[in-house]
Amino acid sequence: MLDLFLKIFLTIFVVMDPLGAVPLFISIAGNLDEARKRATIRKAILISFVVMSVFILGGRFILGFFGISPGSFSVAGGILFFLISIDMLFGQTKRARTSSEEEGDEYLQSIAVFPLAIPYISGPGLITTIMLYAAGPTPFLQTTLMLFVSIVLCLVAMFASLSASSLILRVLGKTGVSVIERIMGLLLSGLSIQFVYEGLLKLGVLPPLPLH
């Protein structure tokens, strides 16, 4: 139980990448005053929590409705995680670009929704993570509780990271943040292969390893 919770929490934390959000947040919200920055962070965290709650509660039913087996989704999720890890290792993670027309005051008021909450915090990688665990063999109530606790803890870390973004960037510098992000990318690449392996086991493509 504890091992599964730690695995869920670690995967969500690495995919969410609170420190990696610091440069993005400064680039899109650096010109806002402190009050608007705090309001933007709170709105982004709230929206992300709502989006992820939908997939925590409905992930198992969504896969069942479309007839997607947990094994197939595990393989697909592992491939997606591997692509994300490559971007993290090469410093190209979750880039968000806007056109010049979006850079006015209206855009600044909506950055909490896009690109901060979606697709950065609650993006495809995190939604895939949630649905992978939601569709697992663990009882629904246990899985739901572990996912909610993990999500809340990671969002608290994200809130703290964004709130202290200027301080973090001054202390660690862009190089320090980049090094940490690459370490997380390396860790995620290992997790991605594990997801693919477990998916192939569930599909019966690979035989289970013999117990010694």
PyMOL CGO cylinders between C-alpha atoms (Angstrom):
from pymol import cmd
from pymol.cgo import CYLINDER

trace = [
    CYLINDER, 0.00, 0.00, 0.00, 2.72, 2.46, 1.01, 0.3, 1, 1, 1, 1, 1, 1,
    CYLINDER, 2.72, 2.46, 1.01, 4.91, 1.36, -1.91, 0.3, 1, 1, 1, 1, 1, 1,
    CYLINDER, 4.91, 1.36, -1.91, 2.08, 2.00, -4.36, 0.3, 1, 1, 1, 1, 1, 1,
    CYLINDER, 2.08, 2.00, -4.36, 1.33, 5.41, -2.85, 0.3, 1, 1, 1, 1, 1, 1,
    CYLINDER, 1.33, 5.41, -2.85, 4.99, 6.43, -3.09, 0.3, 1, 1, 1, 1, 1, 1,
    CYLINDER, 4.99, 6.43, -3.09, 5.10, 5.26, -6.72, 0.3, 1, 1, 1, 1, 1, 1,
    CYLINDER, 5.10, 5.26, -6.72, 1.95, 7.23, -7.56, 0.3, 1, 1, 1, 1, 1, 1,
    CYLINDER, 1.95, 7.23, -7.56, 3.20, 10.34, -5.78, 0.3, 1, 1, 1, 1, 1, 1,
    CYLINDER, 3.20, 10.34, -5.78, 6.66, 10.18, -7.34, 0.3, 1, 1, 1, 1, 1, 1,
    CYLINDER, 6.66, 10.18, -7.34, 5.28, 9.70, -10.86, 0.3, 1, 1, 1, 1, 1, 1,
    CYLINDER, 5.28, 9.70, -10.86, 2.83, 12.58, -10.51, 0.3, 1, 1, 1, 1, 1, 1,
    CYLINDER, 2.83, 12.58, -10.51, 5.49, 14.83, -8.97, 0.3, 1, 1, 1, 1, 1, 1,
    CYLINDER, 5.49, 14.83, -8.97, 8.01, 14.15, -11.74, 0.3, 1, 1, 1, 1, 1, 1,
    CYLINDER, 8.01, 14.15, -11.74, 5.43, 14.63, -14.52, 0.3, 1, 1, 1, 1, 1, 1,
    CYLINDER, 5.43, 14.63, -14.52, 4.02, 17.79, -12.93, 0.3, 1, 1, 1, 1, 1, 1,
    CYLINDER, 4.02, 17.79, -12.93, 7.58, 19.11, -12.41, 0.3, 1, 1, 1, 1, 1, 1,
    CYLINDER, 7.58, 19.11, -12.41, 7.00, 22.07, -10.02, 0.3, 1, 1, 1, 1, 1, 1,
    CYLINDER, 7.00, 22.07, -10.02, 10.50, 23.49, -10.44, 0.3, 1, 1, 1, 1, 1, 1,
    CYLINDER, 10.50, 23.49, -10.44, 10.28, 23.27, -14.22, 0.3, 1, 1, 1, 1, 1, 1,
    CYLINDER, 10.28, 23.27, -14.22, 7.27, 25.59, -14.11, 0.3, 1, 1, 1, 1, 1, 1,
    CYLINDER, 7.27, 25.59, -14.11, 9.35, 28.44, -12.66, 0.3, 1, 1, 1, 1, 1, 1,
    CYLINDER, 9.35, 28.44, -12.66, 10.94, 29.73, -15.92, 0.3, 1, 1, 1, 1, 1, 1,
    CYLINDER, 10.94, 29.73, -15.92, 7.61, 29.42, -17.77, 0.3, 1, 1, 1, 1, 1, 1,
    CYLINDER, 7.61, 29.42, -17.77, 5.72, 31.30, -15.06, 0.3, 1, 1, 1, 1, 1, 1,
    CYLINDER, 5.72, 31.30, -15.06, 8.27, 34.11, -14.96, 0.3, 1, 1, 1, 1, 1, 1,
    CYLINDER, 8.27, 34.11, -14.96, 8.23, 34.40, -18.76, 0.3, 1, 1, 1, 1, 1, 1,
    CYLINDER, 8.23, 34.40, -18.76, 4.43, 34.72, -18.99, 0.3, 1, 1, 1, 1, 1, 1,
    CYLINDER, 4.43, 34.72, -18.99, 3.67, 36.50, -15.70, 0.3, 1, 1, 1, 1, 1, 1,
    CYLINDER, 3.67, 36.50, -15.70, 6.86, 38.41, -14.93, 0.3, 1, 1, 1, 1, 1, 1,
    CYLINDER, 6.86, 38.41, -14.93, 5.23, 41.77, -15.71, 0.3, 1, 1, 1, 1, 1, 1,
    CYLINDER, 5.23, 41.77, -15.71, 2.27, 41.25, -13.37, 0.3, 1, 1, 1, 1, 1, 1,
    CYLINDER, 2.27, 41.25, -13.37, 2.19, 42.85, -9.93, 0.3, 1, 1, 1, 1, 1, 1,
    CYLINDER, 2.19, 42.85, -9.93, 2.38, 40.58, -6.88, 0.3, 1, 1, 1, 1, 1, 1,
    CYLINDER, 2.38, 40.58, -6.88, -1.38, 40.60, -6.23, 0.3, 1, 1, 1, 1, 1, 1,
    CYLINDER, -1.38, 40.60, -6.23, -2.17, 39.50, -9.80, 0.3, 1, 1, 1, 1, 1, 1,
    CYLINDER, -2.17, 39.50, -9.80, 0.58, 36.89, -9.68, 0.3, 1, 1, 1, 1, 1, 1,
    CYLINDER, 0.58, 36.89, -9.68, -0.91, 35.35, -6.54, 0.3, 1, 1, 1, 1, 1, 1,
    CYLINDER, -0.91, 35.35, -6.54, -4.40, 35.44, -8.04, 0.3, 1, 1, 1, 1, 1, 1,
    CYLINDER, -4.40, 35.44, -8.04, -3.09, 33.79, -11.22, 0.3, 1, 1, 1, 1, 1, 1,
    CYLINDER, -3.09, 33.79, -11.22, -1.39, 31.01, -9.25, 0.3, 1, 1, 1, 1, 1, 1,
    CYLINDER, -1.39, 31.01, -9.25, -4.48, 30.31, -7.14, 0.3, 1, 1, 1, 1, 1, 1,
    CYLINDER, -4.48, 30.31, -7.14, -6.73, 30.18, -10.21, 0.3, 1, 1, 1, 1, 1, 1,
    CYLINDER, -6.73, 30.18, -10.21, -4.33, 27.87, -12.09, 0.3, 1, 1, 1, 1, 1, 1,
    CYLINDER, -4.33, 27.87, -12.09, -4.06, 25.49, -9.11, 0.3, 1, 1, 1, 1, 1, 1,
    CYLINDER, -4.06, 25.49, -9.11, -7.84, 25.39, -8.65, 0.3, 1, 1, 1, 1, 1, 1,
    CYLINDER, -7.84, 25.39, -8.65, -8.52, 24.73, -12.34, 0.3, 1, 1, 1, 1, 1, 1,
    CYLINDER, -8.52, 24.73, -12.34, -5.87, 22.00, -12.39, 0.3, 1, 1, 1, 1, 1, 1,
    CYLINDER, -5.87, 22.00, -12.39, -7.40, 20.33, -9.33, 0.3, 1, 1, 1, 1, 1, 1,
    CYLINDER, -7.40, 20.33, -9.33, -10.85, 20.30, -10.93, 0.3, 1, 1, 1, 1, 1, 1,
    CYLINDER, -10.85, 20.30, -10.93, -9.54, 18.88, -14.22, 0.3, 1, 1, 1, 1, 1, 1,
    CYLINDER, -9.54, 18.88, -14.22, -7.55, 16.15, -12.48, 0.3, 1, 1, 1, 1, 1, 1,
    CYLINDER, -7.55, 16.15, -12.48, -10.45, 15.29, -10.14, 0.3, 1, 1, 1, 1, 1, 1,
    CYLINDER, -10.45, 15.29, -10.14, -12.62, 14.52, -13.18, 0.3, 1, 1, 1, 1, 1, 1,
    CYLINDER, -12.62, 14.52, -13.18, -10.09, 11.98, -14.44, 0.3, 1, 1, 1, 1, 1, 1,
    CYLINDER, -10.09, 11.98, -14.44, -9.42, 10.53, -10.97, 0.3, 1, 1, 1, 1, 1, 1,
    CYLINDER, -9.42, 10.53, -10.97, -13.13, 9.82, -10.48, 0.3, 1, 1, 1, 1, 1, 1,
    CYLINDER, -13.13, 9.82, -10.48, -13.94, 8.92, -14.07, 0.3, 1, 1, 1, 1, 1, 1,
    CYLINDER, -13.94, 8.92, -14.07, -10.70, 7.54, -15.52, 0.3, 1, 1, 1, 1, 1, 1,
    CYLINDER, -10.70, 7.54, -15.52, -11.64, 3.89, -15.00, 0.3, 1, 1, 1, 1, 1, 1,
    CYLINDER, -11.64, 3.89, -15.00, -15.07, 4.45, -16.57, 0.3, 1, 1, 1, 1, 1, 1,
    CYLINDER, -15.07, 4.45, -16.57, -13.67, 6.43, -19.51, 0.3, 1, 1, 1, 1, 1, 1,
    CYLINDER, -13.67, 6.43, -19.51, -11.35, 3.57, -20.46, 0.3, 1, 1, 1, 1, 1, 1,
    CYLINDER, -11.35, 3.57, -20.46, -14.20, 1.08, -20.06, 0.3, 1, 1, 1, 1, 1, 1,
    CYLINDER, -14.20, 1.08, -20.06, -16.52, 3.17, -22.23, 0.3, 1, 1, 1, 1, 1, 1,
    CYLINDER, -16.52, 3.17, -22.23, -14.02, 3.24, -25.10, 0.3, 1, 1, 1, 1, 1, 1,
    CYLINDER, -14.02, 3.24, -25.10, -13.07, -0.41, -24.58, 0.3, 1, 1, 1, 1, 1, 1,
    CYLINDER, -13.07, -0.41, -24.58, -9.40, 0.35, -23.88, 0.3, 1, 1, 1, 1, 1, 1,
    CYLINDER, -9.40, 0.35, -23.88, -7.73, -2.31, -21.78, 0.3, 1, 1, 1, 1, 1, 1,
    CYLINDER, -7.73, -2.31, -21.78, -5.46, -1.23, -18.88, 0.3, 1, 1, 1, 1, 1, 1,
    CYLINDER, -5.46, -1.23, -18.88, -2.56, -3.03, -20.57, 0.3, 1, 1, 1, 1, 1, 1,
    CYLINDER, -2.56, -3.03, -20.57, -2.95, -1.09, -23.82, 0.3, 1, 1, 1, 1, 1, 1,
    CYLINDER, -2.95, -1.09, -23.82, -3.24, 2.22, -21.98, 0.3, 1, 1, 1, 1, 1, 1,
    CYLINDER, -3.24, 2.22, -21.98, -0.19, 1.37, -19.87, 0.3, 1, 1, 1, 1, 1, 1,
    CYLINDER, -0.19, 1.37, -19.87, 1.90, 0.82, -23.02, 0.3, 1, 1, 1, 1, 1, 1,
    CYLINDER, 1.90, 0.82, -23.02, 0.59, 4.04, -24.59, 0.3, 1, 1, 1, 1, 1, 1,
    CYLINDER, 0.59, 4.04, -24.59, 1.24, 5.96, -21.36, 0.3, 1, 1, 1, 1, 1, 1,
    CYLINDER, 1.24, 5.96, -21.36, 4.77, 4.61, -21.13, 0.3, 1, 1, 1, 1, 1, 1,
    CYLINDER, 4.77, 4.61, -21.13, 5.52, 5.76, -24.68, 0.3, 1, 1, 1, 1, 1, 1,
    CYLINDER, 5.52, 5.76, -24.68, 4.10, 9.22, -23.92, 0.3, 1, 1, 1, 1, 1, 1,
    CYLINDER, 4.10, 9.22, -23.92, 6.16, 9.44, -20.71, 0.3, 1, 1, 1, 1, 1, 1,
    CYLINDER, 6.16, 9.44, -20.71, 9.29, 8.48, -22.65, 0.3, 1, 1, 1, 1, 1, 1,
    CYLINDER, 9.29, 8.48, -22.65, 8.68, 11.30, -25.14, 0.3, 1, 1, 1, 1, 1, 1,
    CYLINDER, 8.68, 11.30, -25.14, 8.14, 13.74, -22.25, 0.3, 1, 1, 1, 1, 1, 1,
    CYLINDER, 8.14, 13.74, -22.25, 11.35, 12.54, -20.58, 0.3, 1, 1, 1, 1, 1, 1,
    CYLINDER, 11.35, 12.54, -20.58, 13.30, 13.16, -23.79, 0.3, 1, 1, 1, 1, 1, 1,
    CYLINDER, 13.30, 13.16, -23.79, 11.98, 16.74, -23.88, 0.3, 1, 1, 1, 1, 1, 1,
    CYLINDER, 11.98, 16.74, -23.88, 12.98, 17.19, -20.22, 0.3, 1, 1, 1, 1, 1, 1,
    CYLINDER, 12.98, 17.19, -20.22, 16.46, 15.79, -20.83, 0.3, 1, 1, 1, 1, 1, 1,
    CYLINDER, 16.46, 15.79, -20.83, 16.97, 18.16, -23.76, 0.3, 1, 1, 1, 1, 1, 1,
    CYLINDER, 16.97, 18.16, -23.76, 15.43, 21.14, -21.96, 0.3, 1, 1, 1, 1, 1, 1,
    CYLINDER, 15.43, 21.14, -21.96, 12.39, 21.41, -24.24, 0.3, 1, 1, 1, 1, 1, 1,
    CYLINDER, 12.39, 21.41, -24.24, 9.66, 20.41, -21.79, 0.3, 1, 1, 1, 1, 1, 1,
    CYLINDER, 9.66, 20.41, -21.79, 6.07, 21.63, -22.18, 0.3, 1, 1, 1, 1, 1, 1,
    CYLINDER, 6.07, 21.63, -22.18, 6.78, 24.68, -24.27, 0.3, 1, 1, 1, 1, 1, 1,
    CYLINDER, 6.78, 24.68, -24.27, 3.91, 27.09, -24.67, 0.3, 1, 1, 1, 1, 1, 1,
    CYLINDER, 3.91, 27.09, -24.67, 3.89, 29.74, -27.36, 0.3, 1, 1, 1, 1, 1, 1,
    CYLINDER, 3.89, 29.74, -27.36, 1.45, 32.54, -28.00, 0.3, 1, 1, 1, 1, 1, 1,
    CYLINDER, 1.45, 32.54, -28.00, 0.87, 34.83, -30.92, 0.3, 1, 1, 1, 1, 1, 1,
    CYLINDER, 0.87, 34.83, -30.92, 1.35, 38.58, -30.69, 0.3, 1, 1, 1, 1, 1, 1,
    CYLINDER, 1.35, 38.58, -30.69, -2.43, 39.04, -30.66, 0.3, 1, 1, 1, 1, 1, 1,
    CYLINDER, -2.43, 39.04, -30.66, -2.64, 37.05, -27.40, 0.3, 1, 1, 1, 1, 1, 1,
    CYLINDER, -2.64, 37.05, -27.40, -0.16, 39.17, -25.52, 0.3, 1, 1, 1, 1, 1, 1,
    CYLINDER, -0.16, 39.17, -25.52, -2.52, 41.97, -24.52, 0.3, 1, 1, 1, 1, 1, 1,
    CYLINDER, -2.52, 41.97, -24.52, -4.28, 42.54, -21.20, 0.3, 1, 1, 1, 1, 1, 1,
    CYLINDER, -4.28, 42.54, -21.20, -6.94, 39.96, -22.00, 0.3, 1, 1, 1, 1, 1, 1,
    CYLINDER, -6.94, 39.96, -22.00, -4.26, 37.32, -22.44, 0.3, 1, 1, 1, 1, 1, 1,
    CYLINDER, -4.26, 37.32, -22.44, -2.58, 38.27, -19.18, 0.3, 1, 1, 1, 1, 1, 1,
    CYLINDER, -2.58, 38.27, -19.18, -5.89, 37.78, -17.39, 0.3, 1, 1, 1, 1, 1, 1,
    CYLINDER, -5.89, 37.78, -17.39, -6.32, 34.30, -18.88, 0.3, 1, 1, 1, 1, 1, 1,
    CYLINDER, -6.32, 34.30, -18.88, -2.81, 32.86, -18.45, 0.3, 1, 1, 1, 1, 1, 1,
    CYLINDER, -2.81, 32.86, -18.45, -4.00, 31.00, -15.36, 0.3, 1, 1, 1, 1, 1, 1,
    CYLINDER, -4.00, 31.00, -15.36, -6.11, 28.84, -17.70, 0.3, 1, 1, 1, 1, 1, 1,
    CYLINDER, -6.11, 28.84, -17.70, -3.74, 28.69, -20.66, 0.3, 1, 1, 1, 1, 1, 1,
    CYLINDER, -3.74, 28.69, -20.66, -0.90, 27.86, -20.70, 0.3, 1, 1, 1, 1, 1, 1,
    CYLINDER, -0.90, 27.86, -20.70, -0.40, 27.46, -16.92, 0.3, 1, 1, 1, 1, 1, 1,
    CYLINDER, -0.40, 27.46, -16.92, -3.27, 25.17, -15.80, 0.3, 1, 1, 1, 1, 1, 1,
    CYLINDER, -3.27, 25.17, -15.80, -3.74, 23.64, -19.26, 0.3, 1, 1, 1, 1, 1, 1,
    CYLINDER, -3.74, 23.64, -19.26, -1.55, 22.26, -20.74, 0.3, 1, 1, 1, 1, 1, 1,
    CYLINDER, -1.55, 22.26, -20.74, 1.34, 22.79, -18.30, 0.3, 1, 1, 1, 1, 1, 1,
    CYLINDER, 1.34, 22.79, -18.30, 0.10, 21.60, -14.89, 0.3, 1, 1, 1, 1, 1, 1,
    CYLINDER, 0.10, 21.60, -14.89, -2.77, 19.34, -15.95, 0.3, 1, 1, 1, 1, 1, 1,
    CYLINDER, -2.77, 19.34, -15.95, -1.48, 18.33, -19.34, 0.3, 1, 1, 1, 1, 1, 1,
    CYLINDER, -1.48, 18.33, -19.34, -1.64, 15.06, -21.31, 0.3, 1, 1, 1, 1, 1, 1,
    CYLINDER, -1.64, 15.06, -21.31, 1.19, 13.48, -19.33, 0.3, 1, 1, 1, 1, 1, 1,
    CYLINDER, 1.19, 13.48, -19.33, -0.46, 14.04, -15.97, 0.3, 1, 1, 1, 1, 1, 1,
    CYLINDER, -0.46, 14.04, -15.97, -3.91, 13.01, -17.20, 0.3, 1, 1, 1, 1, 1, 1,
    CYLINDER, -3.91, 13.01, -17.20, -2.35, 9.83, -18.60, 0.3, 1, 1, 1, 1, 1, 1,
    CYLINDER, -2.35, 9.83, -18.60, -0.66, 9.16, -15.24, 0.3, 1, 1, 1, 1, 1, 1,
    CYLINDER, -0.66, 9.16, -15.24, -3.95, 9.53, -13.39, 0.3, 1, 1, 1, 1, 1, 1,
    CYLINDER, -3.95, 9.53, -13.39, -5.86, 7.27, -15.78, 0.3, 1, 1, 1, 1, 1, 1,
    CYLINDER, -5.86, 7.27, -15.78, -3.12, 4.64, -15.68, 0.3, 1, 1, 1, 1, 1, 1,
    CYLINDER, -3.12, 4.64, -15.68, -3.39, 4.29, -11.92, 0.3, 1, 1, 1, 1, 1, 1,
    CYLINDER, -3.39, 4.29, -11.92, -7.17, 4.77, -11.88, 0.3, 1, 1, 1, 1, 1, 1,
    CYLINDER, -7.17, 4.77, -11.88, -7.50, 1.78, -14.21, 0.3, 1, 1, 1, 1, 1, 1,
    CYLINDER, -7.50, 1.78, -14.21, -5.15, -0.39, -12.15, 0.3, 1, 1, 1, 1, 1, 1,
    CYLINDER, -5.15, -0.39, -12.15, -6.08, -3.52, -10.18, 0.3, 1, 1, 1, 1, 1, 1,
    CYLINDER, -6.08, -3.52, -10.18, -6.18, -1.72, -6.82, 0.3, 1, 1, 1, 1, 1, 1,
    CYLINDER, -6.18, -1.72, -6.82, -9.70, -1.24, -5.34, 0.3, 1, 1, 1, 1, 1, 1,
    CYLINDER, -9.70, -1.24, -5.34, -11.38, 1.96, -6.58, 0.3, 1, 1, 1, 1, 1, 1,
    CYLINDER, -11.38, 1.96, -6.58, -11.65, 3.67, -3.18, 0.3, 1, 1, 1, 1, 1, 1,
    CYLINDER, -11.65, 3.67, -3.18, -8.01, 3.02, -2.27, 0.3, 1, 1, 1, 1, 1, 1,
    CYLINDER, -8.01, 3.02, -2.27, -6.74, 4.19, -5.65, 0.3, 1, 1, 1, 1, 1, 1,
    CYLINDER, -6.74, 4.19, -5.65, -8.94, 7.29, -5.57, 0.3, 1, 1, 1, 1, 1, 1,
    CYLINDER, -8.94, 7.29, -5.57, -7.74, 8.23, -2.07, 0.3, 1, 1, 1, 1, 1, 1,
    CYLINDER, -7.74, 8.23, -2.07, -4.07, 7.78, -2.99, 0.3, 1, 1, 1, 1, 1, 1,
    CYLINDER, -4.07, 7.78, -2.99, -4.48, 9.78, -6.19, 0.3, 1, 1, 1, 1, 1, 1,
    CYLINDER, -4.48, 9.78, -6.19, -6.25, 12.65, -4.44, 0.3, 1, 1, 1, 1, 1, 1,
    CYLINDER, -6.25, 12.65, -4.44, -3.63, 12.82, -1.67, 0.3, 1, 1, 1, 1, 1, 1,
    CYLINDER, -3.63, 12.82, -1.67, -0.80, 12.71, -4.22, 0.3, 1, 1, 1, 1, 1, 1,
    CYLINDER, -0.80, 12.71, -4.22, -2.42, 15.39, -6.38, 0.3, 1, 1, 1, 1, 1, 1,
    CYLINDER, -2.42, 15.39, -6.38, -3.02, 17.70, -3.41, 0.3, 1, 1, 1, 1, 1, 1,
    CYLINDER, -3.02, 17.70, -3.41, 0.58, 17.32, -2.18, 0.3, 1, 1, 1, 1, 1, 1,
    CYLINDER, 0.58, 17.32, -2.18, 1.98, 17.95, -5.67, 0.3, 1, 1, 1, 1, 1, 1,
    CYLINDER, 1.98, 17.95, -5.67, -0.27, 20.98, -6.20, 0.3, 1, 1, 1, 1, 1, 1,
    CYLINDER, -0.27, 20.98, -6.20, 0.89, 22.37, -2.85, 0.3, 1, 1, 1, 1, 1, 1,
    CYLINDER, 0.89, 22.37, -2.85, 4.48, 21.95, -4.10, 0.3, 1, 1, 1, 1, 1, 1,
    CYLINDER, 4.48, 21.95, -4.10, 3.52, 23.65, -7.37, 0.3, 1, 1, 1, 1, 1, 1,
    CYLINDER, 3.52, 23.65, -7.37, 1.86, 26.53, -5.48, 0.3, 1, 1, 1, 1, 1, 1,
    CYLINDER, 1.86, 26.53, -5.48, 4.96, 27.00, -3.31, 0.3, 1, 1, 1, 1, 1, 1,
    CYLINDER, 4.96, 27.00, -3.31, 7.28, 26.81, -6.32, 0.3, 1, 1, 1, 1, 1, 1,
    CYLINDER, 7.28, 26.81, -6.32, 5.35, 29.38, -8.36, 0.3, 1, 1, 1, 1, 1, 1,
    CYLINDER, 5.35, 29.38, -8.36, 4.87, 31.69, -5.35, 0.3, 1, 1, 1, 1, 1, 1,
    CYLINDER, 4.87, 31.69, -5.35, 8.62, 31.67, -4.75, 0.3, 1, 1, 1, 1, 1, 1,
    CYLINDER, 8.62, 31.67, -4.75, 9.55, 31.59, -8.44, 0.3, 1, 1, 1, 1, 1, 1,
    CYLINDER, 9.55, 31.59, -8.44, 11.67, 34.74, -8.38, 0.3, 1, 1, 1, 1, 1, 1,
    CYLINDER, 11.67, 34.74, -8.38, 13.56, 33.56, -5.29, 0.3, 1, 1, 1, 1, 1, 1,
    CYLINDER, 13.56, 33.56, -5.29, 14.11, 30.06, -6.70, 0.3, 1, 1, 1, 1, 1, 1,
    CYLINDER, 14.11, 30.06, -6.70, 15.48, 31.45, -9.95, 0.3, 1, 1, 1, 1, 1, 1,
    CYLINDER, 15.48, 31.45, -9.95, 17.83, 33.76, -8.05, 0.3, 1, 1, 1, 1, 1, 1,
    CYLINDER, 17.83, 33.76, -8.05, 19.10, 30.98, -5.78, 0.3, 1, 1, 1, 1, 1, 1,
    CYLINDER, 19.10, 30.98, -5.78, 19.38, 28.12, -8.27, 0.3, 1, 1, 1, 1, 1, 1,
    CYLINDER, 19.38, 28.12, -8.27, 19.72, 30.12, -11.46, 0.3, 1, 1, 1, 1, 1, 1,
    CYLINDER, 19.72, 30.12, -11.46, 18.57, 28.82, -14.83, 0.3, 1, 1, 1, 1, 1, 1,
    CYLINDER, 18.57, 28.82, -14.83, 21.40, 26.28, -14.78, 0.3, 1, 1, 1, 1, 1, 1,
    CYLINDER, 21.40, 26.28, -14.78, 20.34, 24.83, -11.42, 0.3, 1, 1, 1, 1, 1, 1,
    CYLINDER, 20.34, 24.83, -11.42, 16.70, 24.52, -12.49, 0.3, 1, 1, 1, 1, 1, 1,
    CYLINDER, 16.70, 24.52, -12.49, 17.81, 22.92, -15.75, 0.3, 1, 1, 1, 1, 1, 1,
    CYLINDER, 17.81, 22.92, -15.75, 19.99, 20.34, -13.95, 0.3, 1, 1, 1, 1, 1, 1,
    CYLINDER, 19.99, 20.34, -13.95, 17.13, 19.34, -11.62, 0.3, 1, 1, 1, 1, 1, 1,
    CYLINDER, 17.13, 19.34, -11.62, 14.77, 19.06, -14.57, 0.3, 1, 1, 1, 1, 1, 1,
    CYLINDER, 14.77, 19.06, -14.57, 17.15, 16.78, -16.43, 0.3, 1, 1, 1, 1, 1, 1,
    CYLINDER, 17.15, 16.78, -16.43, 17.48, 14.52, -13.38, 0.3, 1, 1, 1, 1, 1, 1,
    CYLINDER, 17.48, 14.52, -13.38, 13.68, 14.29, -13.25, 0.3, 1, 1, 1, 1, 1, 1,
    CYLINDER, 13.68, 14.29, -13.25, 13.64, 13.51, -16.98, 0.3, 1, 1, 1, 1, 1, 1,
    CYLINDER, 13.64, 13.51, -16.98, 16.09, 10.66, -16.46, 0.3, 1, 1, 1, 1, 1, 1,
    CYLINDER, 16.09, 10.66, -16.46, 13.94, 9.29, -13.65, 0.3, 1, 1, 1, 1, 1, 1,
    CYLINDER, 13.94, 9.29, -13.65, 10.81, 9.56, -15.80, 0.3, 1, 1, 1, 1, 1, 1,
    CYLINDER, 10.81, 9.56, -15.80, 12.47, 7.68, -18.65, 0.3, 1, 1, 1, 1, 1, 1,
    CYLINDER, 12.47, 7.68, -18.65, 13.00, 4.72, -16.32, 0.3, 1, 1, 1, 1, 1, 1,
    CYLINDER, 13.00, 4.72, -16.32, 9.40, 4.88, -15.12, 0.3, 1, 1, 1, 1, 1, 1,
    CYLINDER, 9.40, 4.88, -15.12, 8.19, 4.99, -18.73, 0.3, 1, 1, 1, 1, 1, 1,
    CYLINDER, 8.19, 4.99, -18.73, 9.94, 1.72, -19.59, 0.3, 1, 1, 1, 1, 1, 1,
    CYLINDER, 9.94, 1.72, -19.59, 8.44, 0.15, -16.47, 0.3, 1, 1, 1, 1, 1, 1,
    CYLINDER, 8.44, 0.15, -16.47, 4.95, 1.19, -17.58, 0.3, 1, 1, 1, 1, 1, 1,
    CYLINDER, 4.95, 1.19, -17.58, 5.51, -0.34, -21.03, 0.3, 1, 1, 1, 1, 1, 1,
    CYLINDER, 5.51, -0.34, -21.03, 6.80, -3.56, -19.47, 0.3, 1, 1, 1, 1, 1, 1,
    CYLINDER, 6.80, -3.56, -19.47, 3.83, -3.82, -17.10, 0.3, 1, 1, 1, 1, 1, 1,
    CYLINDER, 3.83, -3.82, -17.10, 1.44, -3.14, -19.99, 0.3, 1, 1, 1, 1, 1, 1,
    CYLINDER, 1.44, -3.14, -19.99, 2.97, -5.89, -22.11, 0.3, 1, 1, 1, 1, 1, 1,
    CYLINDER, 2.97, -5.89, -22.11, 2.65, -8.26, -19.15, 0.3, 1, 1, 1, 1, 1, 1,
    CYLINDER, 2.65, -8.26, -19.15, -1.06, -7.39, -18.78, 0.3, 1, 1, 1, 1, 1, 1,
    CYLINDER, -1.06, -7.39, -18.78, -1.60, -7.97, -22.51, 0.3, 1, 1, 1, 1, 1, 1,
    CYLINDER, -1.60, -7.97, -22.51, 0.14, -11.35, -22.31, 0.3, 1, 1, 1, 1, 1, 1,
    CYLINDER, 0.14, -11.35, -22.31, 2.80, -10.33, -24.83, 0.3, 1, 1, 1, 1, 1, 1,
    CYLINDER, 2.80, -10.33, -24.83, 5.61, -11.03, -22.36, 0.3, 1, 1, 1, 1, 1, 1,
    CYLINDER, 5.61, -11.03, -22.36, 5.72, -13.94, -19.93, 0.3, 1, 1, 1, 1, 1, 1,
    CYLINDER, 5.72, -13.94, -19.93, 6.05, -13.02, -16.24, 0.3, 1, 1, 1, 1, 1, 1,
    CYLINDER, 6.05, -13.02, -16.24, 9.56, -13.22, -14.83, 0.3, 1, 1, 1, 1, 1, 1,
    CYLINDER, 9.56, -13.22, -14.83, 10.18, -16.42, -12.87, 0.3, 1, 1, 1, 1, 1, 1,
    CYLINDER, 10.18, -16.42, -12.87, 10.32, -16.02, -9.11, 0.3, 1, 1, 1, 1, 1, 1,
    CYLINDER, 10.32, -16.02, -9.11, 13.60, -16.96, -7.44, 0.3, 1, 1, 1, 1, 1, 1,
]
cmd.load_cgo(trace, "trace")
